[in-house]
Amino acid sequence: MTRYLAVLIVAGASLVDLPVHAHHPTAEVYDEERTIVLEGDVTSFLFGNPHSMVHLRVADRDGDLHTWAVEWRAASRLRRLGWTAGDINVGDRVRMCGNPGRDPGAYRLYLLNVARIHPGAPAPDTEDNLCEPAPPATLGAGSNGRPGSSRTTRR
């Protein structure tokens, strides 16, 4: 029995040096009291866990381009909401509402809602509507069968 206990202690001690990948609370990185709306072109989309990521090229008021790192929910959660890896593609024009990063120079956003801008289609949701939480399963089908003016809800 003591030999078994010694093995457990040694095994447990070896785990102490393993890196821990704790999930950060979003409030540490993002200002959850504010929302902003960005409009731009998708330059990359990673549909993955623990978070999906979108990089969005956005022109500021002076016309300077900035790439925003937009953090989204985990792919496993997005799948349950009806999203797939092919629903957002490089080159898509989108409007996104979310919580801005606490460091304005870092160009970060925690995504709350997204609307695709289809060429020739009516204007997407206003900023007020885009920033209001939507029911989890509001995926309007677009002409290509993918979600149209799809929105996700706040965590």
Backbone bond lengths (Angstrom), bond angles and torsions (degrees), N, CA, C in turn:
res aa  C-N    CA-C-N  psi(-1)  N-CA   C-N-CA  omega(-1)  CA-C   N-CA-C  phi
1 M - - - 1.447 - - 1.523 111.20 -
2 T 1.344 118.53 -42.89 1.455 120.81 179.64 1.523 111.37 -66.11
3 R 1.341 116.03 -32.42 1.463 119.25 177.49 1.532 109.09 -65.41
4 Y 1.327 117.21 -42.82 1.466 122.36 178.37 1.536 110.03 -61.62
5 L 1.323 117.32 -42.59 1.456 122.15 178.43 1.524 110.65 -63.48
6 A 1.320 117.97 -40.96 1.464 121.81 179.55 1.523 110.85 -63.45
7 V 1.346 116.64 -39.83 1.469 120.41 177.96 1.524 109.96 -63.33
8 L 1.323 117.37 -42.82 1.470 121.01 178.39 1.526 111.84 -62.52
9 I 1.307 117.23 -41.01 1.468 121.02 -179.95 1.522 110.31 -64.94
10 V 1.323 116.82 -45.22 1.470 120.71 179.13 1.536 110.06 -63.60
11 A 1.323 117.31 -43.36 1.467 120.81 179.51 1.526 110.49 -63.60
12 G 1.309 116.18 -42.43 1.466 119.93 179.00 1.512 111.89 -65.13
13 A 1.306 117.26 -40.56 1.457 121.21 179.44 1.520 111.38 -64.89
14 S 1.322 117.50 -33.41 1.465 119.96 179.81 1.521 111.47 -69.06
15 L 1.319 117.45 -24.73 1.463 120.57 178.97 1.521 112.96 -74.53
16 V 1.314 117.26 -19.31 1.463 121.58 -177.86 1.521 110.96 -60.94
17 D 1.329 118.23 -34.27 1.459 121.34 -177.02 1.523 113.76 -83.10
18 L 1.337 118.15 -6.19 1.454 119.63 180.00 1.527 110.01 -71.07
19 P 1.335 117.59 142.58 1.460 119.04 177.96 1.520 110.25 -67.97
20 V 1.302 115.31 144.64 1.453 120.97 178.96 1.521 107.85 -106.84
21 H 1.314 116.43 128.25 1.454 121.65 179.39 1.519 108.71 -105.29
22 A 1.309 115.28 74.28 1.465 119.88 -178.71 1.520 109.86 -75.62
23 H 1.298 115.68 148.48 1.457 121.39 177.01 1.517 108.03 -80.40
24 H 1.326 116.33 129.47 1.459 119.02 -179.63 1.522 109.94 -82.80
25 P 1.313 116.47 141.12 1.464 117.96 173.12 1.532 108.42 -67.71
26 T 1.318 117.13 135.95 1.456 119.58 -176.57 1.522 112.03 -63.07
27 A 1.322 118.22 -27.22 1.468 121.19 -178.37 1.523 112.25 -63.89
28 E 1.338 118.12 -22.44 1.456 120.35 177.77 1.522 111.62 -70.06
29 V 1.319 116.73 -32.60 1.454 121.67 -174.60 1.525 112.28 -103.94
30 Y 1.340 116.59 -34.02 1.471 121.91 -172.55 1.527 111.12 -117.38
31 D 1.333 115.44 146.91 1.459 122.26 177.75 1.527 108.51 -85.83
32 E 1.319 116.41 97.28 1.460 121.27 -175.93 1.531 113.23 -74.25
33 E 1.322 117.30 -5.01 1.464 120.83 177.93 1.533 111.69 -88.60
34 R 1.326 117.43 -10.48 1.466 121.51 -177.63 1.518 110.53 -124.97
35 T 1.327 115.43 151.97 1.458 121.01 170.22 1.516 108.05 -129.77
36 I 1.320 115.06 149.10 1.458 121.70 174.01 1.520 108.00 -134.60
37 V 1.323 115.84 160.24 1.459 121.77 177.13 1.518 108.39 -116.15
38 L 1.322 115.61 130.60 1.452 122.33 176.03 1.524 108.72 -115.41
39 E 1.320 116.36 145.27 1.456 121.21 171.55 1.514 107.36 -127.86
40 G 1.321 115.84 130.31 1.446 118.99 -179.43 1.512 112.32 -174.52
41 D 1.332 114.39 -169.34 1.463 122.15 -177.13 1.532 109.93 -106.89
42 V 1.312 115.58 134.65 1.458 121.67 178.75 1.523 108.84 -70.70
43 T 1.340 116.29 126.52 1.464 120.56 177.05 1.525 111.41 -105.42
44 S 1.335 117.14 -19.72 1.468 120.80 173.06 1.522 108.69 -162.81
45 F 1.338 114.68 154.84 1.461 120.85 178.24 1.512 107.87 -145.31
46 L 1.323 116.09 120.30 1.454 122.38 176.58 1.520 107.62 -111.80
47 F 1.302 116.19 112.05 1.461 123.46 178.79 1.516 106.33 -93.85
48 G 1.335 117.35 94.18 1.456 119.29 -172.97 1.512 113.56 -154.66
49 N 1.315 113.74 -175.01 1.462 122.20 179.88 1.522 108.02 -119.36
50 P 1.289 122.24 146.40 1.450 126.45 8.72 1.528 113.69 -81.57
51 H 1.346 117.75 -12.76 1.458 121.13 177.01 1.517 108.94 -139.32
52 S 1.312 116.27 144.63 1.457 120.53 169.36 1.525 106.38 -84.81
53 M 1.329 116.88 152.15 1.461 121.35 -178.38 1.521 109.80 -133.05
54 V 1.322 114.82 140.36 1.457 122.11 174.56 1.523 106.27 -124.19
55 H 1.320 116.77 136.04 1.460 120.22 170.79 1.522 106.34 -107.13
56 L 1.315 114.70 127.90 1.456 121.84 -172.63 1.522 109.59 -124.18
57 R 1.328 116.44 125.13 1.470 122.71 178.40 1.524 107.26 -89.08
58 V 1.335 116.14 117.74 1.460 122.71 -173.11 1.529 109.73 -127.70
59 A 1.328 116.54 134.86 1.467 121.38 174.45 1.527 108.41 -88.81
60 D 1.334 116.60 132.35 1.460 119.19 176.34 1.527 109.74 -84.03
61 R 1.314 117.59 -175.18 1.475 121.69 -175.92 1.520 113.15 -62.60
62 D 1.341 116.37 -25.18 1.464 120.11 179.01 1.522 112.22 -90.39
63 G 1.325 117.20 -0.31 1.452 121.03 -179.70 1.517 113.94 89.69
64 D 1.344 117.40 -1.01 1.464 120.35 177.48 1.521 109.82 -74.15
65 L 1.323 116.62 137.58 1.463 121.32 -179.54 1.522 111.37 -91.38
66 H 1.337 115.09 137.54 1.457 122.18 177.16 1.526 107.84 -133.26
67 T 1.322 115.07 143.41 1.461 119.46 174.97 1.521 107.88 -98.14
68 W 1.326 115.25 120.12 1.457 122.58 179.13 1.522 109.03 -94.65
69 A 1.332 116.30 135.23 1.464 122.55 172.45 1.533 106.42 -92.56
70 V 1.317 115.91 113.03 1.458 121.72 -175.67 1.517 108.81 -108.48
71 E 1.317 115.40 114.76 1.469 121.74 -179.71 1.522 108.81 -90.15
72 W 1.345 115.29 137.36 1.451 121.37 -176.71 1.511 108.65 -131.14
73 R 1.281 116.94 -179.07 1.461 122.36 -179.67 1.527 111.29 -66.95
74 A 1.324 114.62 168.17 1.463 121.01 176.58 1.528 109.99 -66.68
75 A 1.322 116.25 147.93 1.462 121.12 179.53 1.529 111.34 -56.60
76 S 1.318 117.01 -37.67 1.470 119.45 179.97 1.533 110.63 -61.42
77 R 1.315 117.04 -39.06 1.475 120.34 178.38 1.527 110.79 -72.66
78 L 1.328 116.90 -40.81 1.468 120.51 179.93 1.529 111.12 -63.63
79 R 1.327 117.51 -37.48 1.470 120.33 176.87 1.525 111.04 -59.38
80 R 1.336 116.48 -40.68 1.471 120.05 179.03 1.528 111.28 -65.73
81 L 1.333 117.24 -23.43 1.467 121.83 177.65 1.527 111.68 -89.45
82 G 1.339 117.11 -1.94 1.455 120.99 177.06 1.518 115.56 100.94
83 W 1.315 118.56 4.64 1.463 121.94 -179.95 1.522 110.63 -86.89
84 T 1.333 116.08 152.27 1.461 122.32 173.01 1.522 108.34 -131.55
85 A 1.313 115.79 169.79 1.469 121.10 -179.67 1.520 112.22 -62.72
86 G 1.333 118.60 -23.92 1.459 121.39 -178.02 1.521 115.01 -92.23
87 D 1.320 117.76 4.10 1.463 120.29 -176.61 1.525 114.01 -77.72
88 I 1.314 116.99 -22.37 1.468 121.59 174.92 1.514 105.98 -127.24
89 N 1.333 116.09 130.24 1.463 121.11 -176.03 1.520 111.14 -127.89
90 V 1.316 114.83 154.86 1.460 120.44 174.31 1.522 108.10 -55.58
91 G 1.319 116.48 132.04 1.463 122.33 -179.42 1.517 113.61 97.53
92 D 1.342 118.60 -16.34 1.463 120.33 176.94 1.523 110.06 -62.99
93 R 1.310 115.96 140.78 1.470 122.47 174.14 1.526 106.57 -96.26
94 V 1.337 116.81 126.43 1.456 121.20 -176.33 1.524 111.12 -137.72
95 R 1.325 114.80 160.15 1.466 123.08 167.52 1.509 105.64 -115.74
96 M 1.325 116.59 135.31 1.457 121.74 -178.12 1.513 109.80 -130.55
97 C 1.318 115.64 137.22 1.452 121.59 172.90 1.520 107.52 -111.89
98 G 1.314 116.42 138.16 1.453 118.82 178.90 1.511 112.09 -170.85
99 N 1.322 113.78 -178.22 1.459 121.72 177.84 1.519 108.74 -87.85
100 P 1.346 117.68 123.36 1.464 119.74 -179.46 1.522 111.59 -72.18
101 G 1.322 114.89 155.46 1.460 120.06 175.10 1.518 110.42 -65.74
102 R 1.319 115.91 151.94 1.477 120.33 179.90 1.522 111.59 -67.92
103 D 1.333 117.46 -27.56 1.471 121.69 176.89 1.524 107.48 -97.73
104 P 1.355 117.88 104.81 1.462 119.64 -174.99 1.529 113.72 -61.56
105 G 1.306 118.49 -26.12 1.457 121.41 179.68 1.512 114.09 -77.29
106 A 1.340 116.99 -7.57 1.463 120.51 -178.59 1.526 111.91 -88.22
107 Y 1.334 118.23 -14.66 1.476 122.64 179.19 1.531 111.11 51.27
108 R 1.337 114.70 63.09 1.462 121.62 178.98 1.515 109.73 -122.00
109 L 1.335 115.94 150.26 1.455 121.82 -179.85 1.521 108.44 -146.80
110 Y 1.340 116.49 138.01 1.461 120.75 170.66 1.519 106.28 -99.35
111 L 1.323 116.62 114.21 1.458 122.72 -171.25 1.522 112.92 -70.88
112 L 1.333 115.25 129.69 1.456 122.10 174.23 1.521 110.27 -106.44
113 N 1.340 117.30 -47.08 1.468 122.42 -178.97 1.523 109.80 -142.66
114 V 1.323 114.94 152.09 1.465 120.49 178.13 1.524 109.04 -139.50
115 A 1.327 115.58 143.56 1.472 121.65 174.92 1.516 107.69 -133.59
116 R 1.313 116.51 131.50 1.461 122.37 175.79 1.517 109.25 -77.81
117 I 1.304 116.90 144.46 1.461 122.48 174.62 1.519 106.53 -107.82
118 H 1.311 115.96 108.97 1.459 120.64 180.00 1.525 108.93 -91.70
119 P 1.331 118.50 131.95 1.463 120.54 178.90 1.531 110.71 -55.77
120 G 1.316 116.10 130.82 1.458 121.67 178.01 1.518 114.80 80.72
121 A 1.328 117.57 -3.88 1.471 120.83 179.85 1.529 109.42 -85.91
122 P 1.337 117.19 161.47 1.466 119.79 175.55 1.527 110.28 -58.44
123 A 1.312 116.47 157.20 1.466 121.58 -179.24 1.522 110.41 -56.57
124 P 1.339 117.30 142.20 1.464 120.18 179.17 1.526 111.23 -69.40
125 D 1.326 115.69 179.88 1.458 122.10 179.77 1.517 111.46 -47.81
126 T 1.325 116.05 148.20 1.455 119.81 172.70 1.510 108.08 -69.02
127 E 1.325 116.80 166.93 1.458 120.11 179.78 1.515 111.24 -58.12
128 D 1.337 117.40 -40.51 1.461 119.99 -179.35 1.520 110.69 -61.00
129 N 1.338 117.64 -46.64 1.458 120.36 -179.71 1.520 111.65 -68.34
130 L 1.305 117.63 -39.21 1.458 120.94 -178.10 1.524 110.99 -64.08
131 C 1.317 117.09 -33.51 1.462 120.47 -177.64 1.525 113.79 -87.99
132 E 1.334 117.32 -5.06 1.460 119.50 175.09 1.514 108.66 -82.07
133 P 1.335 117.35 136.99 1.469 118.53 177.38 1.523 110.87 -59.42
134 A 1.315 115.48 137.82 1.461 121.90 178.50 1.520 109.06 -104.82
135 P 1.324 118.28 156.21 1.465 119.11 173.92 1.519 109.66 -59.04
136 P 1.332 118.69 148.19 1.454 121.40 -173.94 1.521 115.87 -56.84
137 A 1.297 120.41 -29.00 1.457 120.22 -172.91 1.516 113.05 -111.58
138 T 1.341 118.87 37.02 1.459 119.73 179.23 1.517 109.65 -93.59
139 L 1.301 116.57 79.91 1.452 121.41 177.85 1.517 107.69 -112.90
140 G 1.322 117.30 98.28 1.459 120.54 178.49 1.510 109.78 -79.22
141 A 1.297 118.29 127.64 1.469 121.09 -176.44 1.510 111.41 -69.55
142 G 1.311 115.93 131.64 1.455 121.63 175.10 1.517 110.16 -86.21
143 S 1.319 116.69 179.89 1.456 120.75 -176.50 1.525 112.56 -65.84
144 N 1.315 117.49 -20.94 1.459 120.42 -179.67 1.523 111.98 -97.67
145 G 1.333 118.08 10.84 1.454 121.38 179.21 1.513 113.73 85.61
146 R 1.344 117.93 -12.33 1.456 120.90 176.72 1.512 108.38 -82.05
147 P 1.324 116.91 163.12 1.453 117.88 177.14 1.520 110.17 -56.12
148 G 1.315 116.15 141.05 1.461 120.89 -178.95 1.505 110.90 -86.86
149 S 1.307 117.99 -108.67 1.447 122.21 -179.97 1.531 108.31 -81.66
150 S 1.312 115.19 63.57 1.456 121.36 -171.24 1.519 111.01 -78.04
151 R 1.309 114.42 146.90 1.439 119.68 178.56 1.517 109.26 -136.75
152 T 1.301 115.59 148.25 1.447 120.14 173.65 1.506 107.29 -111.16
153 T 1.295 116.45 164.91 1.458 119.97 -179.83 1.506 110.80 -101.22
154 R 1.310 113.91 164.90 1.456 120.51 176.40 1.512 108.68 -59.76
155 R 1.304 115.77 147.54 1.461 123.60 -178.00 1.470 109.96 -30.30
